[in-house]
Amino acid sequence: MPKVFNPNNPPDVVVHQGDVEDWIIENRSSEPHTFHIHQTHFLVVGRFGAPYEDVTLRDTVNVPFWNGFTHPYPSVKLRMDFRDPGIIGTFPFHCHILQHEDGGMMGSIRVEPAVKQSLPSGHN
């Protein structure tokens, strides 16, 4: 069950600087939602479970409402890019519809420093 945002809770998502992840944002409600994330941009690489190619970097995307009958639920697949060296920190993502955001439809993501790769023994 989704929960109302509480800024005192730990981040909902933790990644590392240098990561690139694919996120699926799914809408199981009868209202449209507009996903928005701070501090980074993404590419839309899928819609409704099918590949989709859009070369526009975005920080906001609309996710259509569910009609109550069809499956799969409306969704978008986003390629999230955390390679920017200045992205380290904690920031929000939320529905960009003001009433939804004010109602607590948001979360936080923390980007931690890159994980250092160690070399196998005997290598410099």
Residue frames as a rotation matrix with the C-alpha (Angstrom) as fourth column:
MET 1
0.585 0.811 0.000 0.00
0.811 -0.585 0.000 0.00
0.000 0.000 -1.000 0.00
PRO 2
-0.114 -0.620 0.776 1.44
0.494 -0.713 -0.497 3.40
0.862 0.327 0.387 -0.89
LYS 3
0.121 0.076 -0.990 2.25
0.976 -0.192 0.104 5.62
-0.182 -0.978 -0.098 2.06
VAL 4
0.943 0.200 0.265 2.06
0.232 -0.968 -0.092 9.36
0.239 0.148 -0.960 2.60
PHE 5
0.134 -0.967 0.217 5.46
0.351 -0.158 -0.923 11.04
0.927 0.199 0.319 2.46
ASN 6
0.967 -0.004 -0.255 7.15
0.243 -0.289 0.926 11.64
-0.077 -0.957 -0.279 5.80
PRO 7
0.624 -0.765 0.158 10.36
-0.365 -0.465 -0.807 13.71
0.691 0.446 -0.569 5.59
ASN 8
0.245 -0.524 0.816 11.63
-0.952 0.028 0.304 12.02
-0.182 -0.852 -0.492 8.77
ASN 9
0.847 0.078 0.526 11.68
-0.036 0.995 -0.090 8.57
-0.531 0.057 0.846 7.16
PRO 10
-0.271 -0.946 0.175 14.81
0.105 0.152 0.983 7.20
-0.957 0.285 0.058 5.47
PRO 11
-0.445 0.077 -0.892 15.00
-0.826 -0.421 0.376 7.77
-0.346 0.904 0.251 1.69
ASP 12
0.593 0.751 0.291 12.71
-0.501 0.627 -0.597 5.58
-0.631 0.208 0.748 -0.41
VAL 13
0.927 -0.354 0.121 15.49
0.303 0.520 -0.799 4.93
0.220 0.777 0.590 -2.94
VAL 14
0.500 -0.853 -0.147 19.28
-0.364 -0.361 0.859 4.82
-0.786 -0.376 -0.491 -2.49
VAL 15
0.908 -0.314 0.276 21.65
0.391 0.404 -0.827 4.75
0.148 0.859 0.490 -5.47
HIS 16
0.188 -0.914 -0.358 25.30
0.562 -0.199 0.803 5.62
-0.806 -0.353 0.476 -6.07
GLN 17
0.449 -0.184 -0.874 26.82
-0.618 -0.771 -0.155 8.34
-0.645 0.610 -0.460 -8.22
GLY 18
-0.661 -0.672 -0.335 27.68
-0.686 0.360 0.632 6.65
-0.303 0.647 -0.699 -11.50
ASP 19
-0.578 0.518 0.630 24.61
0.339 0.855 -0.392 4.38
-0.742 -0.013 -0.670 -11.55
VAL 20
-0.676 0.569 -0.467 22.19
-0.720 -0.376 0.583 4.23
0.156 0.731 0.664 -14.48
GLU 21
-0.802 0.467 0.373 18.87
0.148 0.760 -0.633 2.57
-0.579 -0.453 -0.678 -13.65
ASP 22
-0.702 0.712 0.014 15.62
-0.080 -0.099 0.992 1.81
0.707 0.696 0.126 -15.44
TRP 23
-0.853 0.517 0.065 12.55
-0.098 -0.036 -0.995 2.69
-0.512 -0.855 0.081 -13.36
ILE 24
-0.619 0.770 0.155 8.98
0.469 0.204 0.859 1.69
0.631 0.604 -0.487 -14.18
ILE 25
-0.895 0.445 -0.019 6.40
-0.298 -0.629 -0.718 4.20
-0.331 -0.637 0.696 -12.96
GLU 26
-0.740 0.669 -0.068 2.96
0.492 0.608 0.623 2.58
0.458 0.428 -0.779 -12.95
ASN 27
-0.759 0.569 0.317 -0.42
-0.645 -0.726 -0.238 4.23
0.095 -0.385 0.918 -12.38
ARG 28
-0.816 0.492 -0.305 -3.03
0.490 0.867 0.088 2.01
0.307 -0.077 -0.948 -10.72
SER 29
-0.531 0.637 -0.559 -5.45
0.333 -0.450 -0.829 4.85
-0.779 -0.626 0.027 -10.01
SER 30
0.164 0.716 0.679 -8.33
0.970 0.010 -0.244 6.38
-0.182 0.698 -0.693 -11.95
GLU 31
0.888 0.035 -0.458 -6.59
0.016 -0.999 -0.047 9.78
-0.459 0.035 -0.888 -12.02
PRO 32
0.651 -0.734 0.194 -3.68
0.320 0.034 -0.947 10.87
0.688 0.679 0.257 -14.20
HIS 33
0.749 -0.520 -0.411 -0.35
0.341 -0.230 0.911 11.53
-0.569 -0.823 0.005 -12.48
THR 34
0.807 -0.564 0.176 2.68
-0.132 -0.462 -0.877 13.56
0.576 0.684 -0.447 -13.51
PHE 35
0.683 -0.636 -0.359 5.95
0.712 0.468 0.524 12.08
-0.165 -0.613 0.773 -12.24
HIS 36
0.730 -0.500 0.466 8.64
-0.228 -0.821 -0.523 14.71
0.644 0.276 -0.713 -11.49
ILE 37
0.600 -0.622 -0.502 12.15
0.799 0.450 0.398 14.30
-0.021 -0.641 0.768 -10.06
HIS 38
0.938 -0.331 -0.099 14.56
-0.310 -0.933 0.182 16.96
-0.153 -0.140 -0.978 -8.83
GLN 39
0.335 -0.940 0.059 18.32
-0.557 -0.147 0.817 17.23
-0.760 -0.307 -0.573 -9.53
THR 40
-0.683 -0.597 0.421 18.46
-0.026 0.596 0.803 14.87
-0.730 0.538 -0.423 -12.51
HIS 41
-0.030 0.632 -0.774 16.93
-0.967 -0.214 -0.137 14.09
-0.252 0.745 0.618 -15.87
PHE 42
-0.301 0.003 0.954 15.77
-0.021 1.000 -0.010 10.89
-0.953 -0.023 -0.301 -17.53
LEU 43
-0.786 0.145 -0.601 14.88
-0.607 0.000 0.795 9.42
0.115 0.989 0.088 -20.90
VAL 44
0.247 0.870 0.427 11.52
-0.704 0.464 -0.537 7.75
-0.665 -0.168 0.727 -21.55
VAL 45
-0.709 -0.610 -0.354 12.46
-0.696 0.522 0.494 4.33
-0.116 0.596 -0.794 -22.96
GLY 46
-0.863 0.485 -0.143 9.11
0.422 0.846 0.325 2.53
0.278 0.221 -0.935 -22.65
ARG 47
-0.598 0.780 0.185 5.38
-0.800 -0.564 -0.206 3.13
-0.056 -0.271 0.961 -22.49
PHE 48
0.443 0.882 0.159 2.68
-0.879 0.463 -0.115 0.60
-0.175 -0.089 0.981 -21.52
GLY 49
0.455 -0.317 0.832 5.28
-0.143 0.896 0.420 -2.18
-0.879 -0.311 0.363 -21.43
ALA 50
0.757 -0.188 0.625 6.52
0.649 0.328 -0.686 -1.57
-0.076 0.926 0.371 -24.98
PRO 51
-0.328 -0.932 -0.151 9.81
0.857 -0.361 0.367 0.02
-0.397 -0.009 0.918 -26.07
TYR 52
0.846 0.517 0.129 9.60
0.531 -0.793 -0.298 3.72
-0.052 0.321 -0.946 -26.79
GLU 53
-0.196 -0.977 0.087 12.32
0.980 -0.191 0.063 5.95
-0.045 0.098 0.994 -28.12
ASP 54
0.884 0.340 0.320 12.42
0.344 -0.938 0.048 9.62
0.317 0.067 -0.946 -27.17
VAL 55
-0.007 -1.000 -0.018 15.78
0.831 0.004 -0.556 11.41
0.556 -0.019 0.831 -27.15
THR 56
0.167 0.154 0.974 14.46
-0.201 -0.962 0.187 14.35
0.965 -0.226 -0.130 -25.09
LEU 57
-0.752 -0.402 -0.522 15.88
0.457 0.253 -0.853 14.61
0.475 -0.880 -0.006 -21.58
ARG 58
0.169 0.901 0.400 13.04
-0.043 -0.399 0.916 15.17
0.985 -0.172 -0.029 -19.11
ASP 59
-0.949 -0.293 0.113 12.45
-0.141 0.073 -0.987 15.72
0.281 -0.953 -0.111 -15.42
THR 60
-0.398 0.899 0.185 8.66
-0.536 -0.063 -0.842 15.34
-0.745 -0.434 0.506 -15.72
VAL 61
-0.919 0.192 -0.344 6.42
-0.216 0.485 0.848 12.84
0.330 0.853 -0.404 -17.53
ASN 62
-0.114 0.961 0.250 2.66
-0.993 -0.105 -0.049 12.20
-0.021 -0.254 0.967 -17.59
VAL 63
-0.999 -0.041 0.026 1.40
-0.042 0.998 -0.038 8.76
-0.024 -0.039 -0.999 -16.60
PRO 64
-0.465 0.884 -0.053 -2.16
-0.509 -0.218 0.832 8.18
0.724 0.414 0.552 -17.88
PHE 65
-0.246 0.498 0.832 -4.96
-0.920 0.150 -0.361 7.04
-0.304 -0.854 0.421 -15.58
TRP 66
-0.995 0.012 0.103 -6.13
0.029 0.987 0.158 3.43
-0.100 0.160 -0.982 -15.33
ASN 67
-0.511 0.853 -0.107 -9.62
-0.651 -0.303 0.696 2.85
0.561 0.426 0.710 -16.76
GLY 68
-0.120 0.451 0.884 -10.36
-0.916 0.293 -0.274 0.14
-0.382 -0.843 0.378 -14.17
PHE 69
0.809 0.543 0.226 -10.42
-0.397 0.787 -0.472 -2.73
-0.434 0.292 0.852 -16.67
THR 70
0.829 -0.461 -0.319 -7.40
-0.166 0.342 -0.925 -3.10
0.535 0.819 0.207 -18.93
HIS 71
0.656 -0.724 0.215 -4.09
-0.110 0.190 0.975 -4.65
-0.747 -0.663 0.045 -17.96
PRO 72
-0.289 -0.565 -0.773 -1.25
0.937 0.000 -0.350 -3.99
0.198 -0.825 0.529 -17.73
TYR 73
0.532 0.403 -0.745 -1.67
0.628 -0.778 0.027 -0.74
-0.568 -0.482 -0.667 -15.83
PRO 74
0.880 -0.259 0.399 -0.54
0.134 -0.669 -0.731 2.43
0.456 0.697 -0.554 -17.63
SER 75
0.624 -0.738 -0.256 3.20
0.447 0.069 0.892 2.83
-0.641 -0.671 0.373 -17.14
VAL 76
0.836 -0.542 -0.092 6.34
-0.405 -0.495 -0.768 4.53
0.371 0.679 -0.633 -18.35
LYS 77
0.655 -0.737 -0.166 9.86
0.742 0.584 0.329 3.12
-0.146 -0.339 0.930 -18.25
LEU 78
0.943 -0.315 0.110 12.46
-0.303 -0.946 -0.112 5.76
0.139 0.072 -0.988 -17.43
ARG 79
0.368 -0.906 -0.208 16.25
0.756 0.422 -0.500 5.56
0.540 0.027 0.841 -17.80
MET 80
1.000 -0.007 -0.005 17.56
-0.001 -0.718 0.696 7.40
-0.008 -0.696 -0.718 -14.74
ASP 81
0.387 -0.914 0.122 21.13
0.505 0.100 -0.857 8.69
0.771 0.394 0.500 -15.08
PHE 82
0.991 -0.055 -0.120 23.07
0.088 -0.403 0.911 9.35
-0.099 -0.913 -0.395 -11.87
ARG 83
0.385 -0.908 0.165 26.51
0.909 0.342 -0.238 9.76
0.160 0.241 0.957 -13.49
ASP 84
0.495 -0.194 0.847 26.80
0.012 -0.973 -0.230 13.51
0.869 0.124 -0.479 -12.91
PRO 85
-0.380 -0.729 -0.570 29.57
0.606 0.269 -0.748 14.00
0.699 -0.630 0.340 -10.31
GLY 86
-0.891 0.036 0.453 27.58
-0.282 -0.825 -0.489 16.81
0.357 -0.563 0.745 -8.66
ILE 87
-0.073 0.978 -0.196 24.46
-0.367 0.156 0.917 14.74
0.928 0.139 0.347 -8.03
ILE 88
-0.563 -0.188 -0.805 25.39
0.545 0.647 -0.533 13.41
0.621 -0.739 -0.262 -4.58
GLY 89
-0.899 0.303 0.317 22.76
-0.438 -0.661 -0.609 14.25
0.025 -0.686 0.727 -1.97
THR 90
-0.631 0.771 0.080 19.10
0.671 0.595 -0.444 13.69
-0.390 -0.227 -0.893 -1.10
PHE 91
-0.860 0.381 -0.338 16.27
-0.480 -0.830 0.285 15.14
-0.172 0.408 0.897 -3.16
PRO 92
-0.242 0.881 0.407 12.56
-0.268 0.343 -0.901 14.55
-0.933 -0.327 0.153 -3.84
PHE 93
-0.957 0.286 -0.058 10.47
-0.003 0.189 0.982 12.95
0.292 0.939 -0.180 -6.54
HIS 94
-0.608 0.787 -0.106 6.72
0.084 -0.069 -0.994 13.49
-0.789 -0.613 -0.024 -6.57
CYS 95
-0.016 0.707 0.707 3.50
0.996 0.075 -0.052 13.84
-0.089 0.703 -0.705 -8.50
HIS 96
-0.905 -0.420 0.070 3.60
0.426 -0.891 0.157 17.28
-0.004 0.171 0.985 -10.10
ILE 97
-0.031 0.939 0.344 -0.17
0.320 -0.316 0.893 17.73
0.947 0.138 -0.291 -9.68
LEU 98
-0.534 -0.352 0.769 -0.26
-0.439 -0.661 -0.608 20.14
0.722 -0.663 0.198 -6.74
GLN 99
0.373 0.745 0.553 -3.15
-0.889 0.116 0.444 18.50
0.267 -0.657 0.705 -4.87
HIS 100
0.836 -0.120 -0.535 -1.41
0.115 0.992 -0.044 15.12
0.536 -0.025 0.844 -5.10
GLU 101
-0.207 -0.978 0.026 1.94
0.300 -0.089 -0.950 16.51
0.931 -0.189 0.312 -3.96
ASP 102
-0.392 0.128 0.911 0.29
-0.725 -0.652 -0.221 18.40
0.566 -0.747 0.348 -1.08
GLY 103
0.676 0.720 0.155 -1.48
-0.691 0.546 0.474 15.15
0.257 -0.428 0.867 -0.15
GLY 104
0.304 -0.660 0.687 1.88
-0.657 0.378 0.653 13.42
-0.690 -0.649 -0.319 0.33
MET 105
0.919 0.010 0.394 2.39
0.253 0.753 -0.607 11.70
-0.303 0.657 0.690 -3.04
MET 106
0.596 -0.802 -0.034 6.14
-0.636 -0.447 -0.629 12.02
0.489 0.397 -0.777 -2.99
GLY 107
0.881 -0.437 -0.181 9.32
0.468 0.752 0.464 10.27
-0.067 -0.494 0.867 -1.97
SER 108
0.650 -0.737 -0.186 13.01
-0.689 -0.675 0.264 10.95
-0.320 -0.043 -0.946 -1.60
ILE 109
0.863 -0.499 -0.077 16.11
0.371 0.729 -0.575 9.55
0.343 0.468 0.815 -3.23
ARG 110
0.665 -0.743 -0.073 19.61
-0.389 -0.429 0.815 9.64
-0.637 -0.514 -0.575 -1.84
VAL 111
0.835 -0.533 -0.139 22.57
0.053 0.329 -0.943 9.48
0.548 0.780 0.303 -4.21
GLU 112
0.798 -0.602 0.022 25.66
0.016 0.057 0.998 8.34
-0.602 -0.796 0.055 -2.34
PRO 113
0.127 -0.838 -0.530 29.26
-0.878 -0.343 0.333 8.66
-0.461 0.423 -0.780 -3.52
ALA 114
0.468 -0.013 -0.884 30.41
-0.688 0.623 -0.373 6.15
0.555 0.782 0.282 -6.13
VAL 115
0.881 -0.204 0.427 31.47
-0.135 0.757 0.640 2.75
-0.454 -0.621 0.639 -4.89
LYS 116
0.118 -0.924 -0.364 35.22
-0.971 -0.184 0.154 2.36
-0.209 0.335 -0.919 -5.36
GLN 117
0.928 0.106 -0.357 36.16
-0.237 0.909 -0.344 -0.74
0.288 0.404 0.868 -7.32
SER 118
0.372 -0.843 0.389 39.07
-0.606 0.096 0.789 -2.62
-0.702 -0.530 -0.475 -5.77
LEU 119
0.193 -0.428 -0.883 41.61
-0.883 0.317 -0.347 -4.30
0.428 0.847 -0.316 -7.98
PRO 120
0.929 0.083 -0.360 42.27
0.022 0.960 0.280 -8.03
0.369 -0.268 0.890 -7.56
SER 121
0.690 -0.721 0.062 45.35
-0.096 -0.006 0.995 -8.91
-0.717 -0.693 -0.074 -5.44
GLY 122
-0.047 -0.859 0.510 48.62
0.671 0.351 0.653 -8.43
-0.740 0.373 0.560 -7.23
HIS 123
0.090 0.126 0.988 47.33
0.896 -0.444 -0.025 -5.58
0.435 0.887 -0.153 -9.45
ASN 124
-0.672 -0.363 -0.645 48.19
0.613 -0.762 -0.210 -1.94
-0.416 -0.536 0.735 -8.98
